[in-house]
């Protein structure tokens, strides 16, 4: 006899348990994961965004900058909080949005104000 008889399961059987366990076990699983995400992803990214915003807000005349397209130049005029004027070649000036400044390479010297002689 190669064929065995199949028996049906009794009708009063308990339902199968959840593969993830109870809600409390899920909390113990995901809480450390969220802590790791915060310290390795979210916190460093916020610090980087804060540093970039600080760098962009401190752009002043005389700074050497690299724009988003790779164009380098010297800031000749800060127009407002959103725009700067950049000289990319001698006599060639363009207006660029501060958000498109990719890098500030060399900080310019502060403009010296001459005091009139008395």
Backbone as a chain_set.jsonl record, in Angstrom:
{"seq": "XXXXXXXXXXXXXXXXXXXXXXXXXXXXXXXXXXXXXXXXXXXXXXXXXXXXXXXXXXXXXXXXXXXXXXXXXXXXXXXXXXXXXXXXXXXXXXXXXXXXXXXXXXXXXXXXXXXXXX", "coords": {"N": [[0.817, -1.171, 0.0], [0.843, 1.923, -1.132], [-0.424, 4.314, -0.778], [-1.414, 6.592, 1.661], [-3.85, 7.181, 4.194], [-5.665, 10.229, 4.426], [-6.247, 12.431, 7.029], [-8.641, 14.61, 8.294], [-8.33, 17.778, 9.962], [-9.22, 18.345, 13.335], [-12.256, 20.069, 14.131], [-12.273, 21.986, 16.176], [-9.898, 23.435, 16.461], [-7.347, 25.758, 17.514], [-6.743, 29.076, 16.231], [-3.904, 29.945, 14.163], [-0.96, 31.42, 15.561], [0.116, 34.876, 15.447], [2.78, 35.713, 13.256], [4.484, 37.749, 14.081], [4.164, 38.177, 16.727], [2.97, 39.735, 19.765], [1.727, 43.149, 20.104], [3.388, 44.516, 21.834], [5.805, 43.205, 21.591], [6.415, 43.939, 18.993], [6.869, 46.643, 19.369], [9.211, 46.551, 20.909], [10.868, 45.635, 18.957], [10.904, 47.609, 16.909], [11.49, 50.087, 18.161], [14.322, 50.319, 18.922], [15.316, 50.314, 16.331], [14.303, 52.69, 15.257], [15.703, 54.517, 16.84], [18.322, 54.073, 15.985], [18.063, 54.897, 13.296], [17.558, 57.606, 13.732], [19.991, 58.561, 14.912], [21.946, 57.881, 12.995], [21.046, 58.784, 10.496], [19.014, 60.922, 10.424], [19.796, 62.976, 12.313], [22.55, 63.676, 11.54], [21.981, 64.666, 8.964], [20.357, 66.88, 9.452], [22.208, 68.508, 10.777], [24.003, 68.979, 8.701], [22.343, 70.378, 6.909], [21.86, 72.664, 8.42], [24.431, 73.763, 8.601], [24.917, 74.332, 5.881], [22.908, 76.241, 5.355], [23.789, 78.256, 7.04], [26.243, 78.856, 5.839], [25.405, 79.785, 3.309], [23.947, 82.035, 4.068], [25.931, 83.667, 4.994], [27.395, 84.621, 2.873], [29.412, 87.028, 1.309], [30.602, 90.073, -0.278], [33.378, 89.557, -2.389], [33.881, 86.899, -1.906], [34.964, 83.746, -3.175], [33.124, 81.639, -5.178], [31.462, 78.57, -6.109], [29.133, 77.8, -8.47], [26.036, 75.946, -8.967], [26.148, 74.753, -11.527], [28.806, 74.405, -11.949], [30.214, 76.644, -12.523], [32.642, 78.992, -11.676], [33.382, 81.856, -9.698], [33.676, 85.283, -8.532], [32.055, 86.892, -5.895], [30.537, 89.911, -6.416], [28.57, 91.59, -5.595], [26.074, 91.648, -3.158], [22.837, 91.189, -3.607], [20.225, 90.77, -2.435], [18.528, 88.842, 0.113], [18.157, 86.583, -1.378], [19.574, 86.649, -3.791], [22.726, 86.976, -5.505], [25.412, 88.775, -7.078], [27.672, 87.616, -9.394], [30.947, 87.659, -10.607], [32.122, 86.139, -13.351], [34.011, 86.182, -15.28], [36.428, 88.559, -16.452], [34.8, 91.516, -16.415], [32.384, 90.26, -16.957], [29.399, 89.744, -15.529], [27.038, 87.962, -13.616], [23.751, 87.311, -12.332], [22.874, 85.337, -9.631], [21.007, 82.892, -7.868], [21.098, 82.458, -4.356], [20.642, 79.897, -3.456], [21.655, 78.304, -5.448], [24.341, 78.323, -5.128], [26.927, 76.229, -4.796], [29.261, 75.847, -3.355], [31.395, 77.632, -1.162], [34.421, 78.731, -1.779], [36.754, 80.392, -1.152], [36.911, 82.608, 1.402], [36.228, 86.014, 1.26], [38.108, 89.029, 1.912], [37.191, 91.233, 4.533], [35.578, 94.277, 3.716], [37.437, 97.164, 3.852], [36.803, 100.043, 5.604], [37.431, 103.338, 5.043], [38.41, 105.832, 7.221], [37.707, 109.215, 7.305], [40.28, 111.705, 7.282], [41.009, 113.958, 9.905]], "CA": [[0.0, 0.0, 0.0], [1.633, 3.145, -1.274], [-1.255, 5.478, -0.496], [-1.837, 6.67, 3.054], [-5.137, 7.849, 4.364], [-5.576, 11.61, 4.892], [-7.19, 12.704, 8.099], [-8.969, 16.024, 8.417], [-8.032, 18.326, 11.278], [-10.412, 18.485, 14.171], [-12.898, 21.36, 13.876], [-12.124, 22.911, 17.301], [-8.497, 23.833, 16.593], [-7.093, 27.183, 17.744], [-6.128, 29.728, 15.059], [-2.443, 30.048, 14.208], [-0.478, 32.647, 16.196], [0.697, 35.86, 14.541], [4.224, 35.48, 13.129], [5.226, 38.842, 14.688], [3.918, 38.221, 18.158], [2.041, 40.76, 20.236], [2.083, 44.53, 19.791], [4.494, 44.91, 22.691], [7.013, 42.666, 20.972], [6.682, 44.782, 17.825], [7.453, 47.879, 19.883], [10.597, 46.252, 21.274], [11.628, 45.42, 17.73], [11.039, 48.822, 16.1], [12.017, 51.236, 18.911], [15.775, 50.481, 18.693], [15.536, 50.622, 14.919], [14.049, 54.124, 15.083], [16.803, 55.228, 17.486], [19.464, 53.957, 15.071], [17.777, 55.784, 12.156], [17.71, 58.996, 14.154], [21.385, 58.93, 15.13], [22.796, 57.68, 11.819], [20.534, 59.433, 9.287], [18.269, 62.174, 10.578], [20.582, 63.975, 13.022], [23.63, 64.239, 10.71], [21.443, 65.423, 7.836], [19.936, 68.184, 9.976], [23.412, 69.298, 11.036], [24.528, 69.381, 7.397], [21.457, 71.416, 6.383], [22.074, 73.871, 9.21], [25.729, 74.313, 8.191], [24.757, 74.889, 4.532], [22.118, 77.469, 5.464], [24.667, 79.249, 7.65], [27.231, 79.245, 4.823], [24.74, 80.595, 2.286], [23.532, 83.332, 4.598], [27.103, 84.488, 5.301], [28.117, 85.011, 1.66], [29.6, 88.476, 1.204], [31.375, 90.522, -1.431], [34.763, 89.119, -2.402], [33.977, 85.448, -1.744], [35.062, 82.908, -4.375], [32.06, 80.645, -5.065], [31.195, 77.65, -7.207], [27.691, 77.689, -8.658], [25.557, 74.589, -9.18], [26.547, 74.228, -12.827], [30.247, 74.281, -12.026], [30.81, 77.942, -12.839], [33.287, 79.622, -10.528], [33.49, 83.299, -9.829], [33.82, 86.092, -7.324], [30.854, 87.66, -5.574], [30.816, 91.342, -6.492], [27.499, 92.348, -4.96], [24.991, 90.875, -2.55], [21.657, 91.961, -3.986], [19.285, 90.634, -1.323], [18.659, 87.553, 0.801], [18.007, 85.466, -2.305], [20.399, 86.761, -4.992], [24.062, 87.581, -5.474], [25.984, 89.036, -8.392], [28.945, 86.908, -9.459], [31.77, 87.956, -11.78], [32.681, 84.855, -13.773], [35.166, 86.534, -16.109], [36.651, 89.997, -16.322], [33.746, 92.308, -17.048], [31.167, 89.467, -17.165], [28.73, 89.53, -14.242], [25.719, 87.317, -13.693], [23.008, 87.242, -11.081], [22.596, 83.941, -9.295], [20.278, 82.66, -6.628], [21.964, 81.911, -3.306], [20.412, 78.453, -3.342], [22.442, 77.615, -6.471], [25.755, 78.344, -4.766], [27.243, 74.886, -4.321], [30.393, 75.852, -2.428], [32.139, 78.872, -0.982], [35.81, 78.247, -1.741], [37.656, 81.29, -0.435], [36.21, 83.733, 2.003], [36.856, 87.277, 0.907], [38.526, 89.923, 2.983], [36.175, 92.234, 4.822], [35.822, 95.559, 3.058], [37.983, 98.133, 4.79], [36.195, 101.366, 5.477], [38.424, 104.366, 5.343], [37.899, 106.924, 8.024], [38.252, 110.481, 6.792], [41.282, 112.359, 8.133], [40.492, 115.185, 10.507]], "C": [[0.871, 1.247, 0.0], [0.85, 4.398, -0.908], [-1.663, 5.434, 0.969], [-3.149, 7.41, 3.137], [-4.918, 9.247, 4.917], [-6.638, 11.827, 5.942], [-7.408, 14.209, 8.184], [-8.67, 16.475, 9.841], [-9.327, 18.474, 12.049], [-10.956, 19.897, 14.031], [-12.686, 22.364, 14.999], [-10.708, 23.414, 17.484], [-8.367, 25.345, 16.767], [-6.453, 27.794, 16.495], [-4.618, 29.854, 15.26], [-2.044, 31.393, 14.81], [0.135, 33.567, 15.142], [2.204, 35.619, 14.445], [5.066, 36.559, 13.811], [5.023, 38.938, 16.186], [2.955, 39.338, 18.512], [2.541, 42.147, 19.838], [3.267, 45.016, 20.612], [5.824, 44.395, 22.141], [7.398, 43.473, 19.736], [7.338, 46.092, 18.253], [8.917, 47.669, 20.252], [11.473, 46.023, 20.049], [11.905, 46.733, 17.0], [11.603, 50.023, 16.85], [13.536, 51.37, 18.742], [16.103, 50.818, 17.249], [15.32, 52.116, 14.652], [15.17, 54.961, 15.709], [18.038, 55.209, 16.581], [19.262, 54.869, 13.874], [17.99, 57.238, 12.534], [19.183, 59.376, 14.243], [22.262, 58.781, 13.901], [22.312, 58.4, 10.57], [19.966, 60.825, 9.538], [19.125, 63.264, 11.217], [21.745, 64.518, 12.196], [23.113, 65.066, 9.537], [20.969, 66.799, 8.289], [21.136, 69.08, 10.241], [24.003, 69.804, 9.73], [23.666, 70.488, 6.784], [21.665, 72.736, 7.118], [23.38, 74.552, 8.808], [25.629, 74.959, 6.812], [23.983, 76.198, 4.577], [22.963, 78.596, 6.066], [25.694, 79.755, 6.639], [26.597, 80.141, 3.774], [24.346, 81.965, 2.811], [24.728, 84.241, 4.882], [27.929, 84.841, 4.068], [28.209, 86.533, 1.614], [30.474, 88.797, -0.001], [32.828, 90.079, -1.296], [34.939, 87.619, -2.232], [34.109, 84.764, -3.101], [34.038, 81.793, -4.204], [32.037, 79.744, -6.294], [29.679, 77.521, -7.287], [27.318, 76.243, -8.983], [25.976, 73.974, -10.497], [28.044, 74.083, -12.991], [30.949, 75.578, -12.365], [31.407, 78.526, -11.568], [33.389, 81.113, -10.767], [33.616, 83.963, -8.479], [32.547, 86.896, -7.119], [31.228, 89.135, -5.576], [29.769, 92.169, -5.762], [26.489, 91.373, -4.375], [23.728, 91.699, -2.759], [20.609, 91.943, -2.889], [19.482, 89.261, -0.686], [18.624, 86.374, -0.152], [18.975, 85.504, -3.479], [21.76, 87.392, -4.693], [24.499, 87.834, -6.914], [27.389, 88.456, -8.399], [29.668, 87.3, -10.739], [32.492, 86.665, -12.168], [33.873, 85.027, -14.706], [35.319, 88.047, -15.99], [35.596, 90.754, -17.123], [32.452, 91.547, -17.293], [30.569, 89.143, -15.799], [27.368, 88.89, -14.481], [25.069, 87.388, -12.323], [22.653, 85.787, -10.837], [21.826, 83.88, -7.98], [21.253, 82.068, -5.607], [21.823, 80.4, -3.198], [21.235, 77.663, -4.346], [23.942, 77.71, -6.232], [26.062, 76.984, -4.147], [28.311, 74.908, -3.24], [30.975, 77.249, -2.338], [33.581, 78.448, -0.779], [36.705, 79.108, -0.873], [36.825, 82.435, 0.108], [36.961, 85.005, 1.673], [37.247, 88.07, 2.13], [37.384, 90.885, 3.275], [36.556, 93.577, 4.19], [36.281, 96.554, 4.109], [37.322, 99.49, 4.551], [37.248, 102.386, 5.903], [37.758, 105.472, 6.157], [38.505, 108.223, 7.508], [39.204, 111.116, 7.808], [40.706, 113.661, 8.659], [41.427, 116.342, 10.339]], "O": [[1.534, 1.576, 0.984], [1.45, 5.46, -0.746], [-2.172, 4.431, 1.468], [-3.505, 8.175, 2.241], [-4.072, 9.437, 5.79], [-7.795, 11.45, 5.759], [-6.453, 14.984, 8.148], [-8.738, 15.695, 10.79], [-10.392, 18.7, 11.474], [-10.183, 20.834, 13.831], [-12.917, 23.55, 14.765], [-10.349, 23.795, 18.598], [-9.171, 26.113, 16.237], [-5.71, 27.118, 15.783], [-4.127, 29.868, 16.389], [-2.722, 32.396, 14.589], [0.606, 33.119, 14.097], [2.843, 35.346, 15.461], [6.24, 36.326, 14.096], [5.687, 39.743, 16.84], [2.213, 39.827, 17.659], [3.64, 42.295, 19.303], [4.06, 45.834, 20.143], [6.843, 45.08, 22.221], [8.583, 43.668, 19.467], [8.246, 46.59, 17.587], [9.766, 48.506, 19.947], [12.689, 46.201, 20.11], [13.019, 46.95, 16.523], [12.158, 50.917, 16.21], [14.001, 52.469, 18.436], [17.068, 51.534, 16.98], [16.08, 52.729, 13.902], [15.543, 56.0, 15.165], [18.719, 56.224, 16.435], [20.2, 55.555, 13.467], [18.537, 58.015, 11.752], [19.585, 60.408, 13.706], [23.25, 59.504, 13.777], [23.106, 58.611, 9.653], [20.403, 61.796, 8.921], [19.171, 64.38, 10.699], [21.921, 65.736, 12.151], [23.736, 66.057, 9.155], [21.162, 67.783, 7.575], [21.092, 70.278, 9.962], [24.458, 70.946, 9.661], [24.198, 71.434, 6.203], [21.648, 73.802, 6.504], [23.433, 75.776, 8.687], [26.199, 76.028, 6.594], [24.358, 77.163, 3.911], [22.861, 79.749, 5.646], [25.982, 80.951, 6.591], [27.184, 81.15, 3.386], [24.404, 82.951, 2.076], [24.563, 85.455, 5.0], [29.057, 85.315, 4.204], [27.226, 87.237, 1.847], [31.011, 87.904, -0.655], [33.432, 90.208, -0.231], [36.048, 87.112, -2.4], [33.448, 85.153, -4.064], [34.068, 81.075, -3.204], [32.523, 80.105, -7.365], [29.021, 77.178, -6.304], [28.192, 75.416, -9.244], [26.146, 72.757, -10.569], [28.514, 73.682, -14.055], [32.174, 75.6, -12.483], [30.763, 78.553, -10.519], [33.471, 81.569, -11.907], [33.656, 83.311, -7.435], [32.026, 87.505, -8.053], [32.115, 89.563, -4.838], [30.031, 93.302, -5.358], [26.1, 90.398, -5.018], [23.564, 92.767, -2.169], [20.151, 93.0, -2.456], [20.493, 88.6, -0.925], [19.021, 85.27, 0.222], [19.184, 84.472, -4.116], [21.919, 88.205, -3.782], [24.016, 87.189, -7.845], [28.2, 88.761, -7.525], [29.085, 87.28, -11.823], [33.345, 86.163, -11.436], [34.657, 84.096, -14.891], [34.428, 88.728, -15.482], [35.519, 90.641, -18.346], [31.495, 92.135, -17.797], [31.138, 88.38, -15.018], [26.651, 89.236, -15.42], [25.741, 87.508, -11.299], [22.185, 85.093, -11.74], [21.993, 84.727, -7.103], [22.125, 81.274, -5.958], [22.789, 79.705, -2.881], [21.493, 76.478, -4.134], [24.73, 77.23, -7.046], [25.519, 76.633, -3.1], [28.282, 74.094, -2.317], [31.038, 77.966, -3.337], [33.931, 77.879, 0.254], [37.348, 78.603, 0.048], [36.131, 83.134, -0.63], [38.185, 85.064, 1.792], [36.776, 87.814, 3.239], [36.682, 91.308, 2.357], [37.73, 93.944, 4.148], [35.613, 96.766, 5.121], [37.296, 100.002, 3.431], [37.855, 102.292, 6.97], [36.685, 105.969, 5.811], [39.716, 108.298, 7.301], [38.973, 111.074, 9.016], [40.002, 114.377, 7.945], [41.131, 117.447, 10.793]]}, "num_chains": 1, "name": "protein.A"}
